[in-house]
């Protein structure tokens, strides 16, 4: 007896976006929008364009959603994150603030809002935003890491260290977290522990500039000048080919 195979469901634009097949996703959204006025399709198309780096187009599609539904939190979120990547931080913060006002449980909007606030220099507000992410998603590693960076900038090094430790417990394989943990330890006068943290970071990523620079400076401060010179020379060589790493993620 022949058994017919079930027909394969046609992948939607949202399916294709989740798979990273962005060009195919845009075509699928165009097809879907011929038969539907669902605003979520417009939003998803804007999100896909944002991920492709088509920032102006993403903003235009967000505007279309917002004009039709001014209280669509995801449209305000995508508009905000697009402006964030364009370094239009104040405008991005306003959009993201609108998104979280409409949807107070929008964790990713709170995270990027915190990043905007951090880069603007409003550290207390950034810290509140990261705390909000953590209240919604206690295992969000980026929020714990960014919280640690914020606390370190406020010279609250013990609290920063605790945040980095929590982030490492969630995801132990990110070099920059260990590097910044080392900076916090060095600031607390715990030099040997700091060196171990820098070495752990460099085991994960030998090209981690944060770890190399700070290890070299710490070795110099400890009077270990020959070792410091070697490490700092490595950092200078790498700095010729690498941009300065972002502080928050």
Residue pairs with C-beta under 8 A, 6 or more apart in sequence:
11 19
11 28
12 28
12 32
13 25
13 26
13 28
13 29
13 32
13 41
13 44
13 45
13 48
14 25
14 44
15 28
16 22
16 24
16 25
16 28
17 25
17 44
17 47
17 48
17 51
22 48
22 51
22 52
23 52
25 48
26 45
26 48
26 49
29 41
29 44
29 45
29 48
32 38
32 41
33 41
33 42
33 45
39 65
39 68
39 69
39 72
39 75
40 74
42 61
42 64
42 65
42 68
42 75
43 61
43 62
43 65
43 72
43 74
43 75
43 78
45 61
46 57
46 58
46 59
46 61
46 62
46 65
46 75
46 78
46 79
47 58
47 74
47 78
49 55
49 57
49 58
49 61
50 58
50 78
50 81
50 82
50 85
55 82
55 85
55 86
58 78
58 79
58 82
59 79
59 82
59 83
62 75
62 76
62 78
62 79
62 82
63 79
65 72
65 75
66 72
66 75
66 76
66 79
69 75
71 102
72 102
73 98
73 99
73 100
73 102
73 103
73 106
73 109
74 99
74 106
76 95
76 96
76 98
76 99
76 102
76 109
77 95
77 96
77 99
77 106
77 108
77 109
77 112
79 95
80 92
80 93
80 94
80 95
80 96
80 98
80 99
80 109
80 112
80 113
80 116
81 92
81 96
81 112
82 92
83 89
83 91
83 92
83 95
84 92
84 96
84 112
84 115
84 116
86 92
89 116
89 119
89 120
90 116
90 120
92 112
92 116
93 113
93 116
93 117
93 120
96 109
96 110
96 112
96 113
96 116
97 113
99 106
99 109
99 113
100 106
100 109
100 110
100 113
100 132
103 109
105 136
107 132
107 133
107 136
107 137
107 140
110 129
110 130
110 132
110 133
110 136
111 129
111 130
111 133
111 140
111 142
111 143
111 146
113 129
114 125
114 126
114 127
114 128
114 129
114 130
114 133
114 143
114 146
114 150
114 248
115 126
115 146
115 248
115 249
117 123
117 125
117 126
117 129
118 126
118 146
118 149
118 150
118 247
118 248
119 247
119 248
123 150
123 153
123 154
126 146
126 150
126 248
127 147
127 150
127 151
127 154
130 143
130 144
130 146
130 147
130 150
131 147
133 140
133 143
134 140
134 143
134 144
134 147
137 143
139 170
140 170
141 167
141 170
141 171
141 174
141 177
142 249
144 163
144 164
144 166
144 167
144 170
145 163
145 164
145 167
145 174
145 176
145 177
145 180
145 248
145 249
146 248
146 249
147 163
148 160
148 161
148 162
148 163
148 164
148 167
148 177
148 180
148 181
148 184
149 160
149 180
149 247
149 248
150 160
150 248
151 157
151 159
151 160
151 163
152 160
152 180
152 183
152 184
152 187
155 187
157 184
157 187
157 188
158 188
160 180
160 184
161 181
161 184
161 185
161 188
164 177
164 178
164 180
164 181
164 184
165 181
167 174
167 177
168 174
168 177
168 178
168 181
171 177
173 204
174 204
175 201
175 202
175 204
175 205
175 208
175 211
176 201
176 208
176 210
176 211
176 245
177 201
178 197
178 198
178 200
178 201
178 204
178 211
179 197
179 198
179 201
179 208
179 210
179 211
179 214
180 210
181 197
182 193
182 194
182 195
182 196
182 197
182 198
182 201
182 211
182 214
182 215
182 218
183 194
183 210
183 214
185 191
185 193
185 194
185 197
186 194
186 214
186 218
191 218
191 221
191 222
194 214
194 218
195 215
195 218
195 219
198 211
198 212
198 214
198 215
198 218
199 215
201 208
201 210
201 211
202 208
202 211
202 212
202 215
205 211
207 238
207 242
209 235
209 238
209 239
209 242
209 244
209 245
210 245
212 231
212 232
212 234
212 235
212 238
213 232
213 235
215 231
216 228
216 229
216 231
216 232
216 235
217 228
217 232
219 225
219 227
219 228
219 231
220 228
220 232
